[in-house]
Amino acid sequence: MFSGEISVVACLLLGLGWLAFLAFMLLWACRYHLHMLQQNSYVNKEYWAWLKKQSIWLRAFVALALLIRAFFPGLDWIDLTSCVLFFLLCFAWLPLRRKAAKKPLAFTKRMKRLFACTGALLLLYSLPGLLFFPLQNSVHMLLLAAAFPWAFVLLANSLMKPVEKQINMGFFRSAQSKLRSMPGLTTVGVTGSYGKTSVKMILGAILGEKFETLITPHSYNTPMGVSLTVNNHLRPITEVFVCEMGARHREDIAEMCDLAQPDIAVLTAIGEQHLETFGSQENIIAAKFDIIRALPADGKAVVNGDNPLITANLGEFSCPILRYGLDPSNDYWADQISFDKHGSSFVVHAEGEEWPMRTALLGRHNVCNILGGIAVARLLGMEMKQISRGLSRIPSIEHRLQLMNAGIYTVIDDAFNSNPAGAEAALEVLSSFEGGRKIIITPGMVELGERQEQLNREFGSKLPAVCDLIILVGKKHSRPIYEGAEAAGCRDGQLLVAADLDEARKMLAELVRKDDVVLFENDLPDTYNE
C-alpha cells in the first residue's frame, strides 16, 4: 500500500512537472517566437528568413543528439553527460538573456488565437510521449520541444492562416460595403516608398480646416488596419477619407485600392525601401503605380515630380496629374527654404502666384510633402488662407525629424524607418543648426536588398563632414557605415560603436555638452537585435 501511495505521488509530481513544462514553453519560449512572428507581419517566409540568422543549425544538431539519446540508448558515443551539455546549449537560445523589447508583444485577438493554437500543438505533441513512452524517452521529447519552439509557432501560424483569412475578409467586406454606401465621400489614397505617413498627417491637418476629415491612424496602412478604421471610425458626416496604403509585396496596393477605391491618388516617392520583400525595383514601381491604375474615370493623381522613377513612368496614364516638388518645373514648387529650432519657412509657387508658409516640420523632404498636401487641398477647392492656417497647426510628426528639448541639448528624433533620401534630408537639417556640436546616433538602414551595404557605406561617407561625433549602433549592422566614414577621413575620437541603443545612450550621456544637437537616425526593430 505504501508503495502504491508513492507511485500515486510520483505520477502526480510527474504530471505537475509536465504541465509546468508546457506552461514554460508557451509563456516563455514560444512567446518570444510568437513576438518575432508578429514583428515579421505574421508571414512565415519572412519569419523563416529571420530564423535562419539565429543559428538554427546548431539547434538542429542538438535536436539530433536528443533523438539519438532518446531512442537509441545503447549507443555509448553519446552519454548522459554530453546530452545534458547539448541541452544547456539548446536553452542558450531561449529568451532568458534577451533584453526588453523595443516594441512589446501586442496581445491582439489574432495573437490570442495563435497562443491557443500553439498551446494545443504542444499538448498534442507531448501527451502521447507522457502516456505511452518510457520516462526517459518522454523527457527527451520534451527537451526536443524546447530546442524547437519556433517549429510549433510556424505550424500554428500555418494552421491558423485560413481562419485568419476568413476573419479578415469579413472585416474587409464590411468596410468595403460601408465605403460604397457613402457616394458623397471623397477618398484620397496615399502611397509611396517613403513620405506617405507624413503626407497623410499633413493632409489631415490641412483638410480639417474645411472638411470633416478621417485619416487612418498611426501605421494602420494594411487592409486590416484600413478595414478597422472604416468600420470603427467612418461616420455619415465624414466628407474626406485619407487612406495611407503601405506595401511590402507586389499585389498589396491593388488589394488596398480594391478596398478603398480612391478618387484622388497621391504618390509620394519610389525608392529602394523593402527591396527584400518586393524582390526588384521593377516590382516596387509596378506596385506603387497600381494606385493610379485604380482611379475612376474622373479620378486625379498628385505625384512627386522630383522623383525620377515616378516621372519616367507616367506615360501610360491619361488622367489629370499634378506634379509637386522643389524643382520649378513642377505645378507646385517651393524655394527660399530655411530651418531653425522652431521649424521651417519657405515660399510656395503655384497657379502663377506665390505664398510664404511656415510649419513646425523640419527638412526639405517635408517641404516637398507639404506641397503634395497643398496640391490635394487645392483640388478639393480650399483657399490658400485655409491651407496656411492648417499648416501652422501641424505638430511635429513622431519619430520623423521631431524636434525635442532634452535639457542642455536638442534632439532631432528621426528614428522611424530610415531610407536613403530621408537620411540625407536629416543630415541637411542637422547641418543647418548653429551653436554646439552635431552628433548622430544611428544603426543604419535595412530592407534595402542587395544594395544595402553599398547605400549604408555611402551614408557613412557623408557623416564626417557634418557630424562632430558619430555613434554607430550594432557592430554587425553598422559595419558598412563605419567603413564609409573611415574612408571619408574621420578624426580621432569622432567615430564610436555601441553594442546597442542603451549603450549608445550611455555614451551620449558621458559626452554630450551644452547646446549640442543630437540626431537619432533610425531605430531597428527587435528582429535585428545582434
C-alpha positions in Angstrom: 0.0 0.0 0.0 2.9 2.3 0.9 4.4 1.6 -2.5 1.2 2.4 -4.2 1.0 5.8 -2.4 4.5 6.6 -3.6 3.5 5.7 -7.1 0.5 8.0 -7.0 2.6 10.9 -5.6 5.3 10.2 -8.3 2.6 10.3 -11.0 1.2 13.5 -9.6 4.6 15.1 -9.5 5.3 14.0 -13.0 2.0 15.4 -14.2 2.6 18.7 -12.5 6.1 18.9 -13.9 4.8 18.2 -17.3 2.2 20.9 -17.0 4.8 23.3 -15.7 7.0 22.5 -18.8 4.1 23.2 -21.1 3.4 26.5 -19.4 7.1 27.4 -19.6 7.2 26.6 -23.3 4.1 28.5 -24.1 4.6 31.6 -21.9 8.3 31.9 -22.2 10.0 30.1 -25.2 7.1 30.2 -27.7 6.0 33.7 -26.5 9.3 35.1 -27.8 8.9 33.4 -31.1 5.3 34.5 -31.5 6.5 38.0 -30.8 9.1 37.8 -33.6 6.4 36.3 -35.9 4.3 39.3 -35.2 7.2 41.7 -36.0 7.5 39.8 -39.3 3.9 40.6 -40.1 2.7 37.0 -39.4 4.4 36.0 -42.7 6.1 32.6 -42.4 8.5 33.3 -45.2 9.8 36.5 -43.5 9.9 34.8 -40.1 11.9 31.9 -41.5 14.3 34.4 -43.1 14.8 35.9 -39.6 15.1 32.4 -38.1 18.0 31.5 -40.4 20.0 34.3 -39.0 19.6 32.9 -35.4 21.9 29.8 -35.8 19.1 27.3 -36.1 21.5 24.7 -37.5 23.2 24.3 -34.1 19.7 23.7 -32.7 19.2 21.0 -35.3 22.4 19.4 -34.1 21.1 19.5 -30.5 17.8 18.0 -31.6 19.5 15.1 -33.4 21.6 14.4 -30.3 18.4 14.3 -28.2 16.6 12.0 -30.5 19.6 9.6 -30.7 19.9 9.6 -26.9 16.1 9.0 -26.5 15.5 6.2 -28.9 19.0 4.5 -29.2 20.2 4.4 -25.6 22.6 1.6 -26.3 24.9 3.8 -28.3 27.8 4.7 -26.0 29.2 7.5 -28.1 26.8 9.9 -26.5 26.2 9.5 -22.8 24.0 11.4 -20.4 26.7 14.0 -19.7 27.0 15.0 -23.3 23.2 15.1 -23.6 23.0 17.5 -20.7 25.6 19.7 -22.3 23.7 19.7 -25.5 20.6 20.5 -23.6 22.3 23.5 -22.0 23.4 24.7 -25.4 19.9 24.3 -26.6 18.5 26.5 -23.9 21.0 29.2 -24.6 18.6 30.2 -27.4 15.6 30.7 -25.2 15.0 34.3 -24.4 16.4 34.1 -20.9 19.1 36.6 -21.6 17.3 38.9 -24.0 16.6 42.5 -23.2 13.1 44.0 -23.0 11.7 44.5 -26.5 11.5 48.0 -28.0 8.1 47.1 -29.4 6.3 44.9 -27.0 4.2 41.9 -28.0 0.6 43.1 -28.8 -2.0 40.7 -27.5 -4.4 41.3 -30.3 -7.3 38.8 -30.9 -5.2 37.2 -33.6 -2.2 36.7 -31.2 -4.5 35.2 -28.6 -5.8 32.7 -31.2 -2.2 31.9 -32.1 -1.3 31.4 -28.5 -4.2 29.0 -28.1 -3.2 27.0 -31.2 0.4 26.8 -30.2 -0.6 25.6 -26.8 -2.8 22.9 -28.4 0.0 21.7 -30.6 2.4 21.5 -27.6 -0.3 19.4 -25.8 -0.8 17.1 -28.7 2.9 16.6 -29.1 3.8 15.9 -25.5 0.8 14.0 -24.2 1.4 10.7 -26.2 5.0 10.7 -25.0 4.0 11.0 -21.4 1.3 8.3 -21.7 3.0 5.7 -23.9 6.7 6.1 -23.8 9.2 5.3 -21.0 10.0 8.3 -18.8 13.5 8.8 -20.3 12.1 9.0 -23.8 9.3 11.4 -22.7 11.8 13.7 -21.1 13.9 13.8 -24.3 10.8 14.5 -26.3 10.1 17.5 -24.1 13.7 18.7 -24.4 13.3 18.4 -28.1 10.3 20.7 -28.0 12.4 23.1 -26.0 15.0 23.1 -28.8 12.4 23.8 -31.4 9.7 26.3 -30.0 9.7 28.1 -33.4 8.6 24.9 -35.2 5.3 24.9 -33.1 4.9 28.6 -33.9 5.4 28.1 -37.7 2.9 25.2 -37.7 0.4 27.1 -35.6 0.6 30.1 -38.0 0.2 27.8 -41.0 -2.9 26.1 -39.5 -4.5 29.5 -38.5 -3.9 31.1 -41.9 -7.2 30.0 -43.4 -9.0 31.0 -40.2 -7.4 34.4 -40.2 -8.1 34.9 -43.9 -11.8 34.3 -43.3 -11.9 36.7 -40.3 -10.0 39.4 -42.2 -12.3 39.0 -45.3 -15.3 39.6 -43.0 -13.8 42.9 -41.8 -12.7 43.7 -45.4 -16.1 43.2 -46.9 -17.8 45.1 -44.1 -15.5 48.1 -44.6 -15.9 47.9 -48.4 -19.7 47.9 -48.1 -19.6 50.9 -45.7 -17.4 52.9 -48.1 -19.7 52.1 -51.1 -22.7 53.2 -49.1 -21.3 56.8 -48.9 -21.3 58.1 -52.5 -20.6 61.7 -51.3 -17.4 60.7 -49.6 -14.1 61.7 -51.3 -11.3 59.2 -50.7 -7.7 60.2 -51.0 -5.2 57.3 -51.3 -1.6 58.0 -50.3 1.2 55.6 -51.1 5.0 55.7 -51.7 8.2 54.1 -50.7 8.6 56.9 -48.1 6.8 60.1 -47.1 3.3 58.6 -47.1 2.7 58.9 -43.3 3.9 62.5 -43.3 1.7 63.4 -46.3 -1.3 61.7 -44.6 -0.8 63.7 -41.4 -0.3 66.9 -43.3 -3.5 66.3 -45.3 -5.4 65.6 -42.1 -4.3 69.0 -40.7 -5.0 71.0 -43.9 -8.2 69.4 -45.0 -9.6 69.6 -41.4 -9.8 73.3 -41.8 -12.7 72.9 -44.3 -13.9 69.3 -44.3 -15.0 66.7 -41.8 -11.9 64.5 -42.3 -10.9 61.0 -41.3 -7.3 59.7 -41.6 -6.0 56.2 -41.0 -4.3 56.4 -37.5 -0.7 55.5 -36.7 0.6 52.8 -39.1 -2.8 51.4 -40.0 -1.8 51.1 -43.6 -2.7 47.5 -44.3 -6.0 46.1 -45.5 -6.8 45.0 -41.9 -5.8 48.4 -40.5 -7.9 50.3 -43.0 -10.8 48.0 -42.5 -10.8 48.6 -38.8 -10.5 52.3 -39.3 -13.5 52.4 -41.7 -15.7 50.0 -39.6 -14.9 51.8 -36.3 -14.5 55.5 -37.2 -16.0 56.4 -40.5 -19.2 58.3 -39.9 -22.1 59.6 -42.1 -20.8 63.2 -41.7 -17.3 62.3 -42.9 -16.5 64.2 -46.1 -12.9 63.2 -46.9 -11.2 59.9 -46.0 -7.4 60.0 -46.3 -6.2 56.4 -46.6 -2.5 55.6 -46.2 -1.6 52.5 -48.2 1.5 50.6 -47.2 3.1 47.8 -49.3 5.8 45.1 -48.8 4.7 42.8 -51.7 3.7 43.3 -55.4 -0.1 43.0 -55.0 -0.5 44.9 -51.8 -1.5 48.3 -53.3 -4.0 46.7 -55.7 -5.7 45.0 -52.7 -5.8 48.3 -50.8 -7.4 50.0 -53.8 -10.0 47.3 -54.1 -11.0 48.2 -50.6 -10.8 52.0 -50.6 -11.3 52.9 -54.3 -9.5 56.3 -54.1 -10.9 59.3 -56.0 -7.5 61.1 -55.7 -4.2 59.2 -55.7 -1.1 60.6 -54.1 2.3 59.0 -55.0 5.0 60.4 -52.7 8.1 58.6 -53.8 9.5 55.4 -55.3 12.8 54.2 -53.9 14.6 51.2 -52.6 12.6 50.7 -49.5 11.5 47.0 -48.9 13.6 45.6 -51.7 14.0 42.4 -49.8 10.2 41.6 -49.9 9.4 43.1 -53.3 12.3 41.3 -55.0 13.1 44.0 -57.5 12.9 47.7 -58.3 10.5 46.9 -61.2 8.1 45.3 -58.7 8.2 48.3 -56.5 7.4 50.6 -59.4 4.6 48.4 -60.7 3.0 48.1 -57.2 3.1 51.9 -56.4 1.5 52.8 -59.8 -1.4 50.5 -59.1 -2.9 53.4 -57.1 -3.2 55.4 -60.3 -4.4 52.5 -62.3 -7.2 52.0 -59.8 -8.6 55.6 -60.2 -12.1 56.0 -61.7 -12.7 57.8 -65.0 -12.9 61.2 -63.3 -10.0 60.5 -60.8 -7.0 62.7 -60.4 -3.4 62.0 -59.4 -0.9 64.1 -57.4 2.7 62.9 -57.7 6.2 63.9 -56.6 7.7 65.4 -59.7 11.2 65.4 -58.3 11.3 61.6 -58.2 12.8 60.3 -61.4 11.3 56.8 -61.0 7.8 58.5 -60.9 8.2 60.9 -63.8 9.8 58.2 -66.0 6.7 56.0 -65.7 3.8 58.5 -66.1 3.4 57.9 -69.9 0.8 55.2 -69.7 -1.7 57.4 -67.7 -4.3 59.7 -69.3 -5.9 61.0 -66.1 -5.1 64.6 -64.9 -1.8 64.6 -63.0 -0.5 67.4 -60.8 3.2 67.4 -60.0 4.8 68.8 -56.9 8.4 69.2 -55.7 11.2 71.6 -55.2 12.1 71.9 -58.9 10.5 74.9 -60.6 9.2 72.6 -63.4 6.5 71.3 -61.1 2.9 72.6 -60.8 3.5 73.2 -57.1 7.1 74.0 -56.0 8.9 75.9 -53.3 12.1 77.9 -52.7 13.6 80.2 -50.0 13.7 77.2 -47.6 15.2 77.7 -44.2 15.3 75.8 -40.9 15.6 76.8 -37.3 14.7 75.4 -33.9 11.1 76.3 -34.5 10.6 74.6 -37.8 10.8 75.5 -41.5 9.8 78.5 -43.6 9.5 78.6 -47.4 7.7 80.2 -50.3 5.1 78.2 -52.4 4.8 78.9 -56.1 1.7 77.7 -58.0 -1.0 78.9 -60.3 1.1 81.9 -61.2 1.2 83.2 -57.6 3.4 82.7 -54.6 2.6 82.4 -50.8 5.0 82.4 -47.8 4.5 79.5 -45.5 5.7 78.3 -42.1 5.5 75.0 -40.3 6.9 73.1 -37.3 8.1 70.3 -39.6 11.7 70.1 -40.5 13.5 69.0 -43.7 13.4 69.7 -47.4 11.6 66.4 -47.9 8.8 67.6 -45.5 8.5 70.8 -47.5 8.1 68.6 -50.5 5.4 66.5 -48.6 3.6 69.7 -47.7 3.5 70.7 -51.4 1.7 67.4 -52.1 -0.8 68.2 -49.4 -1.4 71.7 -50.8 -2.0 70.3 -54.3 -4.7 67.9 -53.0 -6.3 70.7 -50.9 -6.4 72.9 -54.0 -8.0 70.1 -56.0 -10.7 70.0 -53.3 -11.4 73.7 -53.5 -9.5 75.0 -50.5 -8.2 78.6 -50.3 -4.6 79.3 -49.5 -5.5 81.1 -46.3 -7.2 77.9 -45.0 -4.2 75.9 -46.1 -1.7 78.2 -44.4 -3.8 78.1 -41.2 -3.8 74.3 -41.3 0.0 74.1 -41.8 0.7 76.4 -38.9 -1.2 73.9 -36.6 0.7 70.8 -37.7 2.7 69.4 -34.8 6.0 67.6 -35.3 5.3 64.1 -36.5 6.5 61.5 -34.1 9.9 60.0 -34.9 10.1 61.8 -38.2 12.6 64.7 -37.7 10.7 65.5 -34.5 12.4 68.4 -32.6 12.7 67.8 -28.9 14.3 69.7 -26.0 16.4 67.4 -23.9 17.6 70.0 -21.3 21.0 71.2 -22.1 20.9 69.9 -25.7 18.5 69.5 -28.6 17.3 66.2 -30.1 16.2 65.6 -33.6 14.2 62.3 -33.5 14.2 60.7 -36.9 14.0 57.1 -35.6 11.2 55.9 -37.9 12.3 53.5 -40.7 15.2 55.4 -42.3 15.7 55.4 -46.1 18.5 56.9 -48.3 16.5 60.1 -49.2 15.3 60.6 -45.7 18.7 60.1 -44.1 20.2 62.6 -46.5 17.5 65.1 -45.6 18.1 64.5 -41.9 21.8 65.3 -42.3 20.9 68.5 -44.1 18.7 69.5 -41.2 21.4 68.7 -38.7 24.0 70.7 -40.6 21.7 73.8 -40.6 21.7 74.1 -36.8 24.2 76.5 -35.4 25.9 76.7 -32.0 27.0 73.4 -30.4 28.4 70.2 -31.8 26.4 68.0 -34.1 26.1 64.3 -33.0 24.4 61.4 -34.8 23.3 58.1 -33.3 22.4 55.5 -36.0 22.3 51.8 -36.7 22.0 52.4 -40.4 19.3 51.4 -42.9 17.8 48.0 -43.6 15.4 46.2 -46.0 17.4 47.6 -49.0 18.2 44.2 -50.6 21.5 43.7 -52.4 22.3 47.4 -52.3 22.0 47.7 -48.5 25.8 47.6 -47.8 26.6 50.0 -50.6 23.9 52.5 -49.5 25.0 52.3 -45.9 28.6 52.8 -46.9 27.6 55.9 -49.0 25.7 57.2 -46.0 28.7 56.7 -43.8 30.9 58.6 -46.1 28.8 61.7 -45.7 28.9 61.7 -41.9 32.4 63.1 -41.1 31.7 66.3 -43.0 28.5 67.0 -41.0 28.9 65.4 -37.6 31.4 66.2 -34.8 30.6 62.9 -33.1 29.3 59.7 -34.8 27.9 56.9 -32.6 27.0 53.7 -34.5 24.7 51.1 -33.1 25.3 47.4 -33.6 28.8 46.3 -34.7 27.5 44.0 -37.5 24.7 46.2 -38.9 26.8 49.3 -38.8 30.0 47.9 -40.3 29.4 49.4 -43.8 28.7 52.8 -42.3 31.9 52.5 -40.2 33.9 51.7 -43.4 32.4 54.6 -45.3 33.0 57.1 -42.5 36.6 55.8 -42.1 37.3 56.1 -45.8 36.0 59.7 -45.7 38.6 60.6 -43.1 37.3 60.5 -39.5 39.3 62.3 -36.9 40.5 60.5 -33.8 37.6 60.1 -31.3 35.0 61.2 -33.9 33.7 57.6 -34.6 32.4 55.3 -31.9 30.5 52.0 -32.0 28.0 50.8 -29.4 26.6 47.3 -29.0 23.0 48.5 -28.7 20.9 51.6 -28.3 21.2 51.5 -24.5 25.0 51.6 -24.7 24.8 54.4 -27.2 22.6 56.5 -24.9 25.2 55.9 -22.1 28.0 57.1 -24.4 25.9 60.2 -25.2 25.3 61.0 -21.6 29.0 61.0 -20.9 30.0 63.0 -24.0 27.2 65.5 -24.7 27.7 69.2 -24.0 25.5 72.2 -23.6 23.9 73.4 -26.9 24.8 70.2 -28.8 22.3 68.9 -31.4 21.7 65.1 -31.4 20.2 63.3 -34.4 18.7 59.8 -33.8 18.6 58.4 -37.3 16.6 55.1 -37.4 15.9 52.6 -34.7 15.9 49.0 -35.8 13.1 46.6 -34.6 13.8 43.7 -32.2 14.2 41.3 -35.2 17.5 43.0 -35.9 19.0 42.6 -32.4 22.5 41.3 -32.6 
